[in-house]
């Protein structure tokens, strides 16, 4: 298994963060690596997201878990590996929160594919988190 975590602290409310996450068709407004994105239904477990990274083929993500104002988990089943990303809001003291993106790559090929695929997918997490927080703090 391959794993990584990226986090950022913010004064944005969990509600502001959640509202941005739940508006899947608008993710490209704050994540410049998304060329196109759509969701098959509501922002709830079982729905699928079709995301086209800039200059790449579309990827299908399944929302595996969705707990409003706390976290959501998306999974991409790529055959020999499953890429699972948890997006979490952790309340801190005062009016602060930590937003965490945790990725794990599991499956039969995880030990060989993970060290190359994982950093390629998660390299933009710091920038994406910064853009998310900036947008939420303006809300």
C-alpha positions, 0 to 999 in steps of 0.5 A, spaced: 500 500 500 502 507 498 499 513 502 500 520 503 497 526 506 496 533 505 493 538 510 492 546 511 489 550 516 483 555 515 478 560 519 473 557 513 467 554 516 466 547 515 459 549 512 463 553 507 468 548 505 462 542 505 458 547 500 464 547 495 465 540 495 458 538 494 458 543 488 462 538 484 460 541 477 464 547 479 470 544 482 474 546 476 473 553 478 478 552 484 482 546 481 485 548 475 487 541 473 480 539 472 478 540 464 471 537 465 467 534 471 460 531 472 456 527 478 451 522 476 446 524 482 446 527 489 453 528 493 452 522 496 455 515 497 454 511 491 454 516 486 459 517 481 463 522 478 466 523 471 472 527 472 477 529 466 484 531 468 487 537 463 490 533 457 488 526 460 482 521 459 476 521 463 476 517 470 470 515 474 470 516 481 465 512 486 463 516 492 464 511 497 462 515 503 459 521 505 458 524 512 456 531 511 460 537 514 465 531 516 468 527 510 467 524 503 471 518 500 472 517 493 475 511 489 477 510 483 478 502 481 483 502 476 484 494 476 490 492 479 490 498 484 484 502 487 486 509 489 482 512 495 482 519 497 479 521 503 477 529 504 476 531 511 474 537 515 477 536 522 475 542 527 481 545 531 480 550 537 477 556 536 474 558 529 479 554 526 479 547 522 484 543 518 482 540 511 486 534 510 486 530 503 489 523 505 490 518 499 491 510 499 493 506 493 491 499 494 491 492 490 495 487 487 500 492 484 500 497 489 507 496 491 509 497 484 504 502 481 503 506 487 510 510 488 509 512 481 502 514 480 501 516 487 505 522 487 503 524 480 496 524 482 497 528 489 502 533 487 497 538 486 494 537 493 497 543 496 495 548 491 488 545 491 487 545 498 490 552 498 485 554 492 479 551 496 481 554 503 481 561 499 475 560 496 471 558 502 474 564 506 471 568 501 464 565 502 
